[in-house]
């Protein structure tokens, strides 16, 4: 569980870029709230997982 905080950041970036590419390819502005949600959850979740796992050693 110690590295879960470091794993969530690349997963969040990949998810963000995937939704961004889908939004741009389809020109569907309804995907914009999904981008905001992914961006707003990735960093706080990574911080919580790092704190739960014992932080950086």
Secondary structure per residue as TSV (DSSP state, phi and psi in degrees):
chain	resnum	aa	ss	phi	psi
A	1	X	-	360.0	-10.6
A	2	X	T	-67.4	-34.1
A	3	X	T	-95.1	6.5
A	4	X	H	-64.8	-32.4
A	5	X	H	-66.5	-34.4
A	6	X	H	-80.2	-22.4
A	7	X	H	-78.7	-33.1
A	8	X	H	-69.1	-28.2
A	9	X	H	-65.5	-52.3
A	10	X	H	-64.0	-33.8
A	11	X	H	-64.1	-43.0
A	12	X	H	-64.4	-39.5
A	13	X	H	-66.3	-42.1
A	14	X	H	-64.4	-42.1
A	15	X	H	-64.1	-42.2
A	16	X	H	-62.4	-47.4
A	17	X	H	-66.5	-35.4
A	18	X	H	-64.3	-44.9
A	19	X	H	-69.0	-37.6
A	20	X	H	-62.0	-45.5
A	21	X	H	-63.9	-39.5
A	22	X	H	-65.7	-39.9
A	23	X	H	-65.5	-41.3
A	24	X	H	-71.9	-36.6
A	25	X	H	-69.8	-38.9
A	26	X	H	-93.0	-11.4
A	27	X	T	52.9	42.6
A	28	X	-	-102.6	103.7
A	29	X	G	-70.4	-9.8
A	30	X	G	-69.1	-13.9
A	31	X	G	-84.4	-8.4
A	32	X	H	-60.6	-43.3
A	33	X	H	-60.6	-29.5
A	34	X	H	-65.8	-39.8
A	35	X	H	-60.9	-44.0
A	36	X	H	-63.2	-42.7
A	37	X	H	-63.8	-45.3
A	38	X	H	-62.9	-44.9
A	39	X	H	-65.4	-35.9
A	40	X	H	-77.7	-19.3
A	41	X	H	-99.2	-25.2
A	42	X	H	-64.3	-53.2
A	43	X	H	-68.7	-47.6
A	44	X	H	-61.7	-36.6
A	45	X	H	-66.3	-39.3
A	46	X	H	-64.2	-40.7
A	47	X	H	-65.3	-43.2
A	48	X	H	-63.3	-41.2
A	49	X	H	-68.3	-36.7
A	50	X	H	-65.6	-41.0
A	51	X	H	-66.3	-39.9
A	52	X	H	-67.6	-36.5
A	53	X	T	-80.4	-2.8
A	54	X	T	107.6	0.9
A	55	X	-	78.6	-167.5
A	56	X	-	-86.3	132.1
A	57	X	-	-112.0	360.0
